[in-house]
């Protein structure tokens, strides 16, 4: 055993006996317990605990696919459901998404075909001229938490930037947010641009935000729409499945 | 005293910070601390609170909170902060009355207190909700101006110029802003009340450049109209918004800070949302040098403000401000249900009864969540103004019973509300007059309110 791993082990033993609240990183943790720790640490928004548990999962030889699916993702789904019921709020959601990402950063490189785990790839952003980001941030966090690879372009994103990025990362979905009645025209601009450049069929386009309605979605020829971010995740999963089948 | 340039300088020299750190490490952390320190707790039994000490604690919590977290400037990525003395000094020197309007239609907005008999300022209309055409715009505004107890008008937002959808920061936005002003003034003149002020100037102008374009006196705006500068959630601003404030302040125009703290967002629950709503008033006074203030706390999921938690927020923030300052504060509502539904009227009545008895004035707001084009009629603003007028002077305890009763009528339907009807479906498009069906709903709910103890007929004639 290397010196650093020896010291880590000693420190964990000390923590276990003298600091019971730190027992989440305990040695000799069984597989089930480790998966539970990964899940619960995401729910607790505890980034450090997620990192520790993910490292331990590797040390214990736990299948990283299983660690993600039965550990991190399970916690993320719980977080999404709690946010939907407003048992937790946006700060918790963002911190849980951070914790989840920290765990994925450790586990994903160990999976040769990481795409297998992904539900899909999403390019998200608020359209040109609109600087509102909270709705888009929630959407990005919930997409990440639910196993999507998310490329969040921020706010006031130009039409061509959405399309360039979607082509670069081979996105399944372009998700367009707009908060103002004066800015939703930007959603139509992206769809028109895709159509006129012959790229419309390459991507699923979803729209959302304050003034967006089902009627508007149909009018501009978008593929999907949702009133809430949790609903958007469900719609995205359905649209991807439909496209792939 | 803090002047506008001080805020701009602070935006350039304040503490550098990433936006994410501001949201998660500064704003959220300090908010949790003050809510805990002042032991602020939501009380579902008292949606209209009668607890003066709770209101004062919320004010103190918001004051401490704002001293600590300040306002985040997104363009400079720095924090604009003010010390305790600067904030107190600005609050002392903020206007305690503003005259809006001209001639016989002029009026004076004054501060109110909880249970105050002083009639609230009644700022009625579309609340900036979008319309599809200039005809709809004209029909609505003319009929808003005919509401006898209207003190001022809030116009809709145009979404098209000659049928072309407006894009932000484009010439279309500038043309839309100019038309909003010219059409609004003309519609009010047609109603026979030419001096009535337009106070959401200019609804169609999102950018500073469009606002400045529409300000030219040639188009019809006056120094006695009301002007607005928005904020960004939560407690943030940017150069474009500061540009708006700068242009308006330089012309000496009465400017409002407008803000919609998000329940369920970084504000957390009702307690945090109440504290942040109060803190926004301080931000508006200091960063924008605003003379009047418009709050619309809103639910993150349902995009409405009629749920019990937000009724409580409306009540306690209003009491915190009205008991501890002389700021000219208004409340703006969002209903889940659409026009020509009983539910939207219940939602409005609950919100304005809570806010008015707690000491603020009102602007009629976003019906059908403010998200559907043309889902507007003149009936809902009229009803809201009548509720506000009738609720003035009511004891908070009595208001609480009425508000709880009203909330019980719609709370189960908020997740799936009736969307109601468009202007074209429930009004005569030539005259703007509401249909019989619409009026029957209005008269029916008025009768229900009278039975509950809120008599709307004391101040105006029937349709």
Boltz contact constraints between the chains, C-beta under 6 A:
constraints:
  - contact:
      token1: [A, 86]
      token2: [B, 264]
      max_distance: 6.0
  - contact:
      token1: [A, 89]
      token2: [B, 264]
      max_distance: 6.0
  - contact:
      token1: [A, 89]
      token2: [B, 268]
      max_distance: 6.0
  - contact:
      token1: [A, 90]
      token2: [B, 265]
      max_distance: 6.0
  - contact:
      token1: [A, 90]
      token2: [B, 266]
      max_distance: 6.0
  - contact:
      token1: [A, 91]
      token2: [B, 24]
      max_distance: 6.0
  - contact:
      token1: [A, 91]
      token2: [B, 28]
      max_distance: 6.0
  - contact:
      token1: [A, 91]
      token2: [B, 266]
      max_distance: 6.0
  - contact:
      token1: [A, 129]
      token2: [B, 168]
      max_distance: 6.0
  - contact:
      token1: [A, 129]
      token2: [B, 169]
      max_distance: 6.0
  - contact:
      token1: [A, 134]
      token2: [B, 233]
      max_distance: 6.0
  - contact:
      token1: [A, 134]
      token2: [B, 265]
      max_distance: 6.0
  - contact:
      token1: [A, 181]
      token2: [B, 130]
      max_distance: 6.0
  - contact:
      token1: [A, 181]
      token2: [B, 157]
      max_distance: 6.0
  - contact:
      token1: [A, 181]
      token2: [B, 159]
      max_distance: 6.0
  - contact:
      token1: [A, 182]
      token2: [B, 166]
      max_distance: 6.0
  - contact:
      token1: [A, 182]
      token2: [B, 168]
      max_distance: 6.0
  - contact:
      token1: [A, 182]
      token2: [B, 206]
      max_distance: 6.0
  - contact:
      token1: [A, 183]
      token2: [B, 168]
      max_distance: 6.0
  - contact:
      token1: [A, 185]
      token2: [B, 165]
      max_distance: 6.0
  - contact:
      token1: [A, 185]
      token2: [B, 167]
      max_distance: 6.0
  - contact:
      token1: [A, 210]
      token2: [B, 371]
      max_distance: 6.0
  - contact:
      token1: [A, 211]
      token2: [B, 371]
      max_distance: 6.0
  - contact:
      token1: [A, 228]
      token2: [B, 301]
      max_distance: 6.0
